[in-house]
Amino acid sequence: MPIGLSTNVLTVCAASLFALAGGIQSTSAAEIHVYEGDSIQAAIDDASEGDEIIVHQGTYTENLDLLGKAIILRSTDPTDPDVVASTIIDGGAITTVVTCASGEGLDTVLSGFVITNGDDHDEENGGGMSNRDSSPTVSYCTFTANNSIWGGGMRNLNASPNVSHCTFDQNTAGTGGGMISQNGNPTVTHCTFTNNSVGGSGGGMVNAGGSIEVSDCTFTGNSAASGGGMQNYAGTLTVSDCTFSNNSANAGGGIHNYEASPIITRCTFIGNTGEASGGGMQNHEASSPEVVNCLFTGNTTSFFGSAICVYNSESTIINSTFSGNDVDAMYFINSQVTVANCILWNNDLYEIGESNSSVTVSYSNVQGGYSGEGNIDADPAFADAGSGNYRLSAGSPCIDAADNNAVPAWVTTDLDGEQRFVDDPDTDDTGLGDPPLVDMGAYEYQPPDPCPADLNNDGVVNIDDLFEVLAQWGPCA
């Protein structure tokens, strides 16, 4: 029986493995079960490389250190929300709940817990989890009601964790309510940041330095002085397939970029508020983001740029749709901005405003008109704007009307993930480039299949297509 564990701990040793060279090599991967009343830390202390610690449902009031060990620490079923909700690690408001500061790598796994009530008491370690010079794998965890001066839910310092399918909810901090990453290369995917708040920047998340990838995440109801959903500083950052909704800040309700140059693609900004400026996004002080295939709708501000405000910066905005935002959709101050292949329609007051800026707008549909090559002023014929559907209907003047050359080489899909550069045979090409021509806006019109019964796509409807149906005959799974 491992020292420090109760009789509830079960250890099962794996069989020895034969190596192709060097004779017999023994392994002793263990499965250690921890029950309510046991100590998780005692199990970690006793565990060896490759061991799996399975924590059963209950509340464990502890502050854990994973000690640099390549082990799996998980609940009984990390993918079952009910199991996760009832497997709780409570930090007791003493210090950080979980710490990785001994060079942990991706083979150190934390999965399937509620991590709560962490408070580092201004020691700048992160409230829920601290990753320093470490790169653990963190999945299916909920970080809630934690507090810190840096990173209420999690702080990553010189760290490159892989964080997926996690929820950061109602955490508080001075900076980075849900998470802050500094000078590392973390990957954050399929995560939700809700109702986190800070007095400074980054209600949901702060990214500062390093190379960071954020994808398929949702930021909603977060608040901050700047960057309600996300605050970005220097570093290399890609934000893709994310939704920013109902976040609020004084500047940059959805995202605030400061001396940052992120690539932001296939993202949706809905109902965010920037009290002074940048309801959806603010690009500030030497920032040069690239915004591609994004939708901005229902965002608000009291002064400048309900969707996007650019101040003392450069910005490139391509194939994006702006509709239903209040005040002016875009406002540029002392900046250099390129807008191409966009739709700006039915925003309050006016579509584009600027002060002492160099603005180039081309192959875009701007209500009220705007000077520039290929620009039009015509109802874009959205599918159902009243219901938030800003895809193009058949006959839209935005179809096959944009500039292929303005689209970055890495862009192959639209906001829906559908193919870009799709020709509509019923629409004349009015854009620029070699056909097929790209459409204006965030969505590429997908013409109806002219031959939907051609199931094997050989250009002929015949007995082979019937065989395709018969091969799938029966009840659907």
VEXZA-990050 format. One record per residue (C-alpha): x negated, y negated, z negated; residue number from 1; residue in three letters. Coordinates in steps of 0.001 Angstrom, whole numbers, plus 524288, in hexadecimal, padded with zeros to 5 digits. Each point is the difference from the previous one (the first is absolute). Last residue first. Example, Ala and Ser with C-alpha at 12.3 -4.5 7.8 and 13.67 -1.06 7.14 Angstrom:
<recs>
REC     X     Y     Z num residuo
REC 7CA9A 80424 7E41C   2     ser
REC 8055A 80D70 7FD6C   1     ala
</recs>
This chain:
<recs>
REC     X     Y     Z num residuo
REC 86D54 7EA67 890C3 477     ala
REC 80969 7FEF3 80B5F 476     cys
REC 80981 80B1F 80232 475     pro
REC 7FE6F 807EC 80C6D 474     gly
REC 7FAA0 7FE80 80DC8 473     trp
REC 7F231 7FA48 800FF 472     gln
REC 7FB5E 80907 80AE3 471     ala
REC 80D36 7FE4D 80686 470     leu
REC 7FDC8 7F162 8013E 469     val
REC 7F27D 8017D 80638 468     glu
REC 80589 80AAE 808C9 467     phe
REC 809FE 7F628 804CF 466     leu
REC 7F4DD 7F6C9 8037B 465     asp
REC 7F997 80AC5 807F6 464     asp
REC 80CF3 8025F 806F9 463     ile
REC 7FF4E 7F291 80642 462     asn
REC 7FEEB 7F167 7FD84 461     val
REC 7F40E 7FB56 80779 460     val
REC 7F556 7F60D 7FCED 459     gly
REC 7F76F 809C5 7F8A9 458     asp
REC 802F7 7FA01 7F2B5 457     asn
REC 80302 80CF3 7F938 456     asn
REC 80D17 7FB2A 7FAF6 455     leu
REC 80472 7F99D 80C93 454     asp
REC 80DBC 7FDE5 7FA89 453     ala
REC 7FC87 7F21F 7FBB5 452     pro
REC 7FD64 7FB80 80E05 451     cys
REC 7FF34 7F14B 80077 450     pro
REC 7FB2F 7FFA9 7F1D9 449     asp
REC 80512 7F329 7FAC1 448     pro
REC 7F640 7F4D0 800B0 447     pro
REC 7F77E 7FDE8 7F3EA 446     gln
REC 7FE98 7F16A 7FD89 445     tyr
REC 7F365 7FD59 7F8CB 444     glu
REC 80206 7FA32 7F27F 443     tyr
REC 7F82A 7F588 7F8DE 442     ala
REC 80282 7F543 809D9 441     gly
REC 7FDBB 7FDD5 80E75 440     met
REC 7FF46 80BFB 808A8 439     asp
REC 7F3AA 80605 805CB 438     val
REC 7FEA0 8018F 80E97 437     leu
REC 7FECE 80D2B 806D1 436     pro
REC 7FA77 7FAEA 80886 435     pro
REC 7F315 7F8C5 801F8 434     asp
REC 7FF61 7F30F 7F91B 433     gly
REC 808A7 7F45A 7FCF3 432     leu
REC 80E85 7FF85 7FD38 431     gly
REC 80BA2 7FE14 808EF 430     thr
REC 80214 80E28 80434 429     asp
REC 80E0E 8018F 804B7 428     asp
REC 808A3 80844 7F734 427     thr
REC 807F0 80C14 803A6 426     asp
REC 7F418 808DD 80118 425     pro
REC 7FC3A 7FCC3 7F1F6 424     asp
REC 7F179 80296 7FEEF 423     asp
REC 7FA38 80447 7F313 422     val
REC 7F35D 7F95E 7FBDA 421     phe
REC 800EC 80374 7F182 420     arg
REC 803F7 80D91 7FB82 419     gln
REC 80896 80141 7F3F9 418     glu
REC 7FA8E 7FEC1 7F24A 417     gly
REC 80BED 7F815 7FC4F 416     asp
REC 7F7F5 7F38D 7FEBF 415     leu
REC 7F9F8 80273 80D60 414     asp
REC 7F5E3 809E3 80492 413     thr
REC 7F326 8004C 8079D 412     thr
REC 7F878 7F4D6 7F9C7 411     val
REC 7F158 802A9 7FF19 410     trp
REC 7FCFB 7F7F7 80C21 409     ala
REC 805E9 7F3C7 7F9F5 408     pro
REC 80BB6 7FACA 807B8 407     val
REC 7FDA4 7F2AC 8060A 406     ala
REC 7FBF4 805BE 80D1C 405     asn
REC 80D06 806DD 801B3 404     asn
REC 8070A 7F2E9 7FFE1 403     asp
REC 80EB0 7FFEC 7FDDA 402     ala
REC 80C5C 800D2 80856 401     ala
REC 80286 80E8E 80211 400     asp
REC 80C12 7FE83 7F73E 399     ile
REC 80154 7F2BF 7F94B 398     cys
REC 80AF1 7FB8A 8091F 397     pro
REC 808A0 80A68 7F991 396     ser
REC 807E0 807B4 809F5 395     gly
REC 8011A 80C2D 7F7C9 394     ala
REC 7FF76 7FC80 7F19F 393     ser
REC 7F384 7FCAE 7F8C7 392     leu
REC 7FD55 80470 7F21B 391     arg
REC 802A8 7F5F6 7F573 390     tyr
REC 80976 8083F 7F804 389     asn
REC 8023D 7F8BD 7F343 388     gly
REC 80EA1 8023B 7FF9E 387     ser
REC 80345 7F277 80513 386     gly
REC 7F4BD 8012E 809A9 385     ala
REC 806C1 80B34 806F5 384     asp
REC 7F926 8049F 80C77 383     ala
REC 7F8E3 7F324 801EE 382     phe
REC 8036F 7F928 80CA8 381     ala
REC 7F3D6 7F768 800BE 380     pro
REC 80845 7F3D3 802AE 379     asp
REC 7F783 7F7EB 808FC 378     ala
REC 7F527 7F5E7 7FEB6 377     asp
REC 7F426 8053C 8075A 376     ile
REC 7F138 7FF41 7FED5 375     asn
REC 7F78E 8058F 80AE6 374     gly
REC 7F505 7F622 7FEBA 373     glu
REC 801DA 7F5EC 7F551 372     gly
REC 808DD 7F51B 7FB7C 371     ser
REC 80A7B 803BB 7F63F 370     tyr
REC 80E9A 80189 80213 369     gly
REC 80BE1 7FD71 7F78D 368     gly
REC 7FFF8 80E11 7FB9E 367     gln
REC 7F29A 805B6 80291 366     val
REC 7FEA1 80C5A 80833 365     asn
REC 7F180 8029B 80147 364     ser
REC 7F6EA 80211 80B84 363     tyr
REC 7F682 7F600 7FA7E 362     ser
REC 7FE6A 7F742 7F42A 361     val
REC 7F307 7F94A 7FD52 360     thr
REC 7FF40 7F773 7F3EA 359     val
REC 7F4D8 7F702 7FC4B 358     ser
REC 80394 7F98E 7F337 357     ser
REC 800DD 7F255 7FA3D 356     asn
REC 80D8C 802BE 7FAA4 355     ser
REC 80883 80AA2 80598 354     glu
REC 80DE5 804DB 8010D 353     gly
REC 8057B 80BCC 8070F 352     ile
REC 80DF5 80533 8001F 351     glu
REC 80853 7F4A4 7FBBB 350     tyr
REC 80A66 7FC8D 7F5E0 349     leu
REC 80494 80DA6 7FC3B 348     asp
REC 7FB64 80C05 80782 347     asn
REC 808BE 804F4 80AE0 346     asn
REC 7F545 804DF 80911 345     trp
REC 7F14A 80125 80002 344     leu
REC 7FC0B 80BA9 80877 343     ile
REC 7F199 802F0 801D8 342     cys
REC 7F780 8043F 80B72 341     asn
REC 7F4E7 7F6EB 7FC1A 340     ala
REC 7FD41 7F66B 7F4F5 339     val
REC 7F21E 7FAFB 7FE3C 338     thr
REC 7FD0A 7F71D 7F489 337     val
REC 7F53E 7F672 7FC8D 336     gln
REC 80270 7F904 7F33B 335     ser
REC 8008F 7F2C6 7F94C 334     asn
REC 80E10 80326 7FBF9 333     ile
REC 80881 809FD 8072D 332     phe
REC 80E62 8029E 7FD4E 331     tyr
REC 80798 80BC1 804AD 330     met
REC 80E68 80383 7FE22 329     ala
REC 80407 7F23D 7FC82 328     asp
REC 80A5A 7FDEE 7F55D 327     val
REC 80693 80D36 7FDFD 326     asp
REC 7FCE6 80D33 80617 325     asn
REC 80A97 806C8 807F7 324     gly
REC 7F721 80456 80AF5 323     ser
REC 7F179 801E3 80247 322     phe
REC 7FB80 80B77 80860 321     thr
REC 7F1E8 80409 80228 320     ser
REC 7F89B 803DF 80C2A 319     asn
REC 7F398 7F89C 7FC59 318     ile
REC 7FC22 7F650 7F57E 317     ile
REC 7F1BE 7FBED 7FF6C 316     thr
REC 7FC0D 7F74A 7F4B9 315     ser
REC 7F539 7F65D 7FD1B 314     glu
REC 7FF69 7F89D 7F33E 313     ser
REC 800EC 7F2E3 7F92C 312     asn
REC 80E38 802ED 7FC95 311     tyr
REC 808A5 809C7 80726 310     val
REC 80E18 80198 7FB4D 309     cys
REC 807C3 80BD1 8047A 308     ile
REC 80E5D 803D3 7FE80 307     ala
REC 805C9 7F478 7F886 306     ser
REC 7F4F2 7F77A 804C9 305     gly
REC 7FEC2 7F361 7F855 304     phe
REC 808D7 7F992 7F5CF 303     phe
REC 80A4C 80658 7F778 302     ser
REC 7FD61 80DCD 8048C 301     thr
REC 80806 80BA4 80476 300     thr
REC 7FEFB 80D2B 806CB 299     asn
REC 80C41 8061A 805D7 298     gly
REC 7F8CB 8062E 80B6C 297     thr
REC 7F1E4 80276 803F3 296     phe
REC 7FD24 80C01 8085C 295     leu
REC 7F246 80492 80353 294     cys
REC 7F9E5 80613 80C20 293     asn
REC 7F2D7 7F92E 7FE43 292     val
REC 7FA99 7F64E 7F61C 291     val
REC 7F15A 7FDB3 800F6 290     glu
REC 7FA92 7F8D6 7F44C 289     pro
REC 7F607 7F504 8009E 288     ser
REC 7FEA9 7F9E5 7F28C 287     ser
REC 7F750 7F430 7FE45 286     ala
REC 8081A 7F9A3 7F559 285     glu
REC 80DD3 80581 7FFCC 284     his
REC 80890 80944 807BC 283     asn
REC 80D5C 80036 7F97F 282     gln
REC 809DB 80AAE 8028B 281     met
REC 80E9A 802B0 7FEF0 280     gly
REC 80450 7F3DD 7F8BB 279     gly
REC 7F3C0 7F88E 80397 278     gly
REC 80135 7F32A 7F8E8 277     ser
REC 80429 7F8F9 7F396 276     ala
REC 8097F 809C2 7FA05 275     glu
REC 7FB66 80B5D 80832 274     gly
REC 80B73 80961 8001B 273     thr
REC 80154 80D7B 80626 272     asn
REC 80CE1 80488 805E1 271     gly
REC 7FA85 8098F 809FF 270     ile
REC 7F215 801A9 804F9 269     phe
REC 7FE3E 80C5C 8082E 268     thr
REC 7F2D2 805B5 803C0 267     cys
REC 7FBBD 8069D 80CA0 266     arg
REC 7F27E 7F9E8 7FF3C 265     thr
REC 7F84D 7F758 7F6D0 264     ile
REC 7F183 7FF6E 80316 263     ile
REC 7F970 7F8C5 7F4EA 262     pro
REC 7F714 7F442 80106 261     ser
REC 7FEAB 7FA1E 7F27E 260     ala
REC 7FAFE 7F2F3 7FB12 259     glu
REC 80CD8 7FF7B 7F874 258     tyr
REC 80B3D 80828 8053A 257     asn
REC 80D0C 7FF9F 7F8D5 256     his
REC 809FA 80A8C 8030F 255     ile
REC 80EA3 8013B 7FD8C 254     gly
REC 80309 7F382 7F88F 253     gly
REC 7F40A 7F8EC 804F7 252     gly
REC 7FF6C 7F39B 7F801 251     ala
REC 80792 7FD13 7F389 250     asn
REC 80314 80E52 7FF35 249     ala
REC 80B34 80968 80257 248     ser
REC 80264 80DBE 804F0 247     asn
REC 80D62 8038A 8055A 246     asn
REC 7FAE5 80961 80A40 245     ser
REC 7F2AC 803CA 8054B 244     phe
REC 8008D 80C9F 807E6 243     thr
REC 7F3CB 80723 80493 242     cys
REC 7FCCB 80712 80CB0 241     asp
REC 7F208 7FAF8 8002C 240     ser
REC 7F703 7F7B0 7F79C 239     val
REC 7F1BB 800A2 803F0 238     thr
REC 7F5CE 7F908 7F7DF 237     leu
REC 7F1B2 7FCD7 80172 236     thr
REC 7FB03 7F71F 7F54D 235     gly
REC 8024E 7F257 7FAD1 234     ala
REC 80C92 7FD1B 7F88F 233     tyr
REC 80D88 805BA 8018D 232     asn
REC 80B8D 7FDEE 7F6DE 231     gln
REC 80BC3 808E3 80158 230     met
REC 80E88 80014 7FCB6 229     gly
REC 80148 7F2EE 7F916 228     gly
REC 7F383 7FAC6 805FE 227     gly
REC 7FDF0 7F387 7F865 226     ser
REC 80580 7FBEB 7F2C2 225     ala
REC 8052E 80DD0 7FEA6 224     ala
REC 80C3F 80844 80171 223     ser
REC 80398 80DBC 80462 222     asn
REC 80DF4 8038B 803D4 221     gly
REC 7FC25 8091A 80B11 220     thr
REC 7F368 80530 805C9 219     phe
REC 8019B 80CB1 80795 218     thr
REC 7F4BB 80819 80547 217     cys
REC 7FE1C 8078A 80CAB 216     asp
REC 7F1DB 7FB9F 80119 215     ser
REC 7F585 7F8CE 7F850 214     val
REC 7F1DE 801B8 80446 213     glu
REC 7F511 7F8F3 7F8E6 212     ile
REC 7F206 7FD1B 803E2 211     ser
REC 7F869 7F901 7F577 210     gly
REC 80305 7F29C 7FA9F 209     gly
REC 80BE6 7FB48 7F8A7 208     ala
REC 80D53 80656 80191 207     asn
REC 80A5C 7FC0D 7F607 206     val
REC 80CDE 80750 7FEB6 205     met
REC 80E31 7FE9E 7FBC7 204     gly
REC 80036 7F2CE 7F956 203     gly
REC 7F37B 7FBCA 806A1 202     gly
REC 7FB0C 7F331 7FA53 201     ser
REC 800C0 7F916 7F2F4 200     gly
REC 80A54 8010F 7F56B 199     gly
REC 8031C 80DB1 80426 198     val
REC 80BF4 80851 80279 197     ser
REC 803A8 80DBF 8044E 196     asn
REC 80E2E 8021F 803B2 195     asn
REC 7FD6F 80AAF 809EF 194     thr
REC 7F3F8 8056C 806DE 193     phe
REC 802E3 80CB4 80732 192     thr
REC 7F5B4 8090E 805B2 191     cys
REC 7FFCD 807FF 80C7F 190     his
REC 7F187 7FD45 80232 189     thr
REC 7F4F8 7F8F1 7F8F1 188     val
REC 7F220 802C5 80497 187     thr
REC 7F4FE 7FA46 7F80C 186     pro
REC 7F31D 7FB21 8058A 185     asn
REC 7F991 7F84C 7F52A 184     gly
REC 7FBEC 7F236 7FCD7 183     asn
REC 80BAF 7FC37 7F79E 182     gln
REC 80D52 80688 7FFDD 181     ser
REC 80AFD 7FA9C 7F784 180     ile
REC 80CA2 80727 7FD56 179     met
REC 80E0E 7FE04 7FB80 178     gly
REC 7FEFA 7F2A8 7F9C3 177     gly
REC 7F377 7FBC2 806A4 176     gly
REC 7FB25 7F421 7F882 175     thr
REC 803C4 7FB88 7F23C 174     gly
REC 80751 80C98 7FE57 173     ala
REC 80D58 80636 7FEC7 172     thr
REC 8058C 80D39 80409 171     asn
REC 80E66 80160 802CB 170     gln
REC 7FE9C 80AF2 80A08 169     asp
REC 7F4A0 805F2 8075E 168     phe
REC 804CC 80C64 806B0 167     thr
REC 7F6FC 80A37 805CF 166     cys
REC 80152 80825 80C65 165     his
REC 7F187 7FE60 80320 164     ser
REC 7F398 7FA62 7FA12 163     val
REC 7F2E9 80464 80599 162     asn
REC 7F5ED 7F98F 7F74C 161     pro
REC 7F48F 7F823 80528 160     ser
REC 7F9CF 7F8D0 7F491 159     ala
REC 7F6C9 7F486 7FE8A 158     asn
REC 80A63 7FB43 7F66C 157     leu
REC 80D9B 805C8 80171 156     asn
REC 809A4 7FAEA 7F5DE 155     arg
REC 80D2D 8066A 7FE38 154     met
REC 80DAB 7FCE1 7FADA 153     gly
REC 7FD6A 7F2D3 7F9C8 152     gly
REC 7F447 7FD31 80875 151     gly
REC 7F723 7F5B0 7FA01 150     trp
REC 80454 7F8FD 7F368 149     ile
REC 8070E 80C5F 7FC6B 148     ser
REC 80D87 80546 7FD26 147     asn
REC 80755 80CB0 80262 146     asn
REC 80EBA 80129 800AF 145     ala
REC 80017 80A26 80AE5 144     thr
REC 7F654 807DB 807F0 143     phe
REC 80766 80B3A 80641 142     thr
REC 7F7BC 80B15 80566 141     cys
REC 80246 80854 80C17 140     tyr
REC 7F1B1 7FF77 80416 139     ser
REC 7F2A6 7FB8C 7FB5B 138     val
REC 7F3A9 8056B 80657 137     thr
REC 7F3DB 7FB20 7F907 136     pro
REC 7F5AA 7F6EC 805AB 135     ser
REC 7F722 7FA90 7F575 134     ser
REC 7F6E2 7F469 7FE17 133     asp
REC 80A29 7FB00 7F66F 132     arg
REC 80DFB 804F6 800A1 131     asn
REC 8086C 7FB09 7F4D1 130     ser
REC 80DFA 80488 7FE7E 129     met
REC 80C6A 7FAE5 7F982 128     gly
REC 7FB04 7F337 7FA68 127     gly
REC 7F416 7FC70 807E0 126     gly
REC 7F221 7FE90 7FAEA 125     asn
REC 7FF2B 7F13D 7FE1F 124     glu
REC 7FD9D 80089 7F144 123     glu
REC 80B6D 7F6BF 7FE35 122     asp
REC 8074C 808ED 7F69B 121     his
REC 7FEE2 80C24 808A0 120     asp
REC 80E7F 802C7 7FEBC 119     asp
REC 805F4 80CDC 8046D 118     gly
REC 80E2D 80258 7FC96 117     asn
REC 802B3 80931 80B55 116     thr
REC 7FB1D 80A87 8090B 115     ile
REC 80B2A 80881 804D5 114     val
REC 7F988 80C19 80568 113     phe
REC 7FF92 8088C 80C40 112     gly
REC 7F209 80067 804CB 111     ser
REC 7F230 7FC8D 7FBBF 110     leu
REC 7F596 806A6 8083F 109     val
REC 7F12E 7FFF3 7FF1E 108     thr
REC 7FC14 80614 80CEF 107     asp
REC 8007D 7F25D 805F5 106     leu
REC 7F407 7FC3A 7F822 105     gly
REC 7FDD0 7FC55 7F1C9 104     glu
REC 7F3AC 7F815 7FDC9 103     gly
REC 80110 7FE99 7F15A 102     ser
REC 80993 7F4C3 7FE88 101     ala
REC 80D52 80631 801D7 100     cys
REC 808D5 7FB38 7F509  99     thr
REC 80E51 802F3 7FD1C  98     val
REC 808B2 7F898 7F64E  97     val
REC 7F7FD 7F395 7FE99  96     thr
REC 7FFDF 7FB02 7F1F1  95     thr
REC 8082E 80051 7F39C  94     ile
REC 80DBC 7FD12 804EF  93     ala
REC 80380 80DF6 7FC16  92     gly
REC 7FA54 80524 80CB0  91     gly
REC 80BD5 8086C 802CD  90     asp
REC 7FE03 80B6B 8095D  89     ile
REC 80D6D 804A9 803FD  88     ile
REC 804D4 80C6D 80657  87     thr
REC 80EBD 7FDDE 8000B  86     ser
REC 800C4 7F718 80BCB  85     ala
REC 7F66C 808AB 80774  84     val
REC 8087F 80C0A 7FE0E  83     val
REC 80C20 7F8BE 8046D  82     asp
REC 7F8ED 7FA6C 80BD9  81     pro
REC 7FBEC 80DAE 80499  80     asp
REC 7F3EE 7FEAE 808BA  79     thr
REC 7F674 80078 7F489  78     pro
REC 80535 80D37 7FB5C  77     asp
REC 7FA41 8052C 7F331  76     thr
REC 7F8F7 7F33A 7FD80  75     ser
REC 7F225 7FE2A 804BF  74     arg
REC 7F1A3 7FEE0 7FC7A  73     leu
REC 7F780 8062C 80A7A  72     ile
REC 7F187 80096 7FCEC  71     ile
REC 7F36B 7FADE 805E1  70     ala
REC 7FB14 7FA40 7F331  69     lys
REC 7FADB 7F22D 7FEE8  68     gly
REC 80452 7FEC6 7F1D8  67     leu
REC 80E9F 7FFBE 802E4  66     leu
REC 80204 7F658 7F4E2  65     asp
REC 80DA7 7FFC0 7FA0F  64     leu
REC 806EC 7F715 7F683  63     asn
REC 80A75 807A9 7F8ED  62     glu
REC 80E24 80035 7FBB6  61     thr
REC 804E1 80C0B 80738  60     tyr
REC 80E91 80044 802B4  59     thr
REC 805D2 80CBE 804E3  58     gly
REC 800BA 808AC 80BDB  57     gln
REC 7F4F8 809A2 801F7  56     his
REC 7F228 7FC13 8039C  55     val
REC 7F8B3 808DF 80958  54     ile
REC 7F13B 7FEA9 7FF57  53     ile
REC 7F937 805F7 80BC1  52     glu
REC 7F19D 8039A 7FF2D  51     asp
REC 7F6CF 7FDA3 80B68  50     gly
REC 7F4C8 7FADB 7F7D5  49     glu
REC 80192 803D3 7F1BF  48     ser
REC 80A66 7FC56 7F62C  47     ala
REC 7FDB1 7FEE8 7F151  46     asp
REC 7FFAD 7F13D 7FF32  45     asp
REC 80B75 7FEFD 8097E  44     ile
REC 807FD 80958 7F7B9  43     ala
REC 7FCB9 7F84A 7F3C8  42     ala
REC 8041B 7F3B5 80724  41     gln
REC 80D3D 805F7 80305  40     ile
REC 8021F 80274 7F189  39     ser
REC 80AC8 80965 7FC37  38     asp
REC 80CD4 7FBF7 7F9AF  37     gly
REC 80758 800F2 80CBC  36     glu
REC 7FA1C 80B3A 80799  35     tyr
REC 7F31C 80157 80751  34     val
REC 7FD4E 80B34 80951  33     his
REC 7F231 802B5 804C8  32     ile
REC 7FDBC 806E0 80CEB  31     glu
REC 7F1BE 803AC 80121  30     ala
REC 7F669 800B7 80B4A  29     ala
REC 7F57C 8098C 7FBE9  28     ser
REC 7F792 802BC 80BBB  27     thr
REC 7F5AA 80A68 801A3  26     ser
REC 7F69A 800E3 80B61  25     gln
REC 7FC7A 80D8B 804DF  24     ile
REC 7F519 801C5 809FA  23     gly
REC 7F82E 7F4D4 805A9  22     gly
REC 80680 7FF68 80D32  21     ala
REC 80DE5 8034E 803F1  20     leu
REC 8047F 7FC73 7F277  19     ala
REC 80905 808CE 7F85F  18     phe
REC 809C8 7F974 7F6F3  17     leu
REC 8027D 8034A 7F1D0  16     ser
REC 80E24 80040 7FB8F  15     ala
REC 806B6 7F439 7FA19  14     ala
REC 8011A 7FDE1 7F161  13     cys
REC 80D0E 7FD3F 7F972  12     val
REC 80020 7F71B 7F442  11     thr
REC 80C69 7FDBE 7F83D  10     leu
REC 8012B 7F4E7 7F628   9     val
REC 80B99 80115 7F6DA   8     asn
REC 7F70E 8054F 7F558   7     thr
REC 7FB23 7F22D 7FE19   6     ser
REC 7F435 7FA2C 806C1   5     leu
REC 7F422 7FA27 7F919   4     gly
REC 7F6A1 80B0E 802F7   3     ile
REC 803F6 80853 80BA1   2     pro
REC 80611 80D13 7FC0D   1     met
</recs>
